[in-house]
Amino acid sequence: MRSLKQTVIILIFLSTVVGLAQKSYTEESVKTALKQGFVEFVDDVRPAYSKGDTYLNFKQKALLGKVKPTSYILPPVPVEGEDLLKKAYQFLAANYSSKQLLENADYKVYGKAIMFIHNYSKNNNREVSDGEIALFGGNEQLLDDNTLIASSRGVCKWWQLSCHLNQIFGNGGGGQILQIIIDLIIILIL
């Protein structure tokens, strides 16, 4: 009986993996997903922006929740995270409508952030979630405790970029979906 249960579990797992591998992800579908992910990111960090904020004000509120005293040092953010925050700030400062945001979404900046997460987790033998945290300064407690943007609209937190991609492509694949589309992201962002 035990071997029957194990066989059934293995068959279910294999059918899931084969099903994911058989989905045909194209450059266009990945580009569209990256655009949608960027739009979700901008919408999720929108509460950290107030009209008239400088980029530094916005960044402090996105990473810390409140503007801290000048003696407080923001965690160092890698270039890919910095670029993504800057691009989101530009779109928020320009007060783009949802339609404008999707039409002009910067899929390359979002793709580079996804690549950072992938490379960080792969090169450091860490989880994807560790790469997402590293993308925005590496302090999970600061990110989790941010009351300004703690209530993301969906199941993903604002800084969980691969989770957003998983939601766009459909649940069930997680890291497998990310692995499948990495090659297409490389083609798109170069």
Buried (B, 14 or more C-beta within 10 A) or exposed (E): EEEEEEEEEEEEEEEEEEEBEEEEBEEEBBBBBBBBBBBBBBBBBEBBBEEEBEBEBBBBBBBBBEBEEEEEEBBEBBEBBBBBBBBBBBBBBEEBEEEEBBEBBBBBBBBBBBBBBBEBBEEEEEEBBBBBBBBBBBBBEBBEEBEBBEEBEEEBBBBBBBBBBBBBBEEEBBEBBBBBBBEBBEEBBE
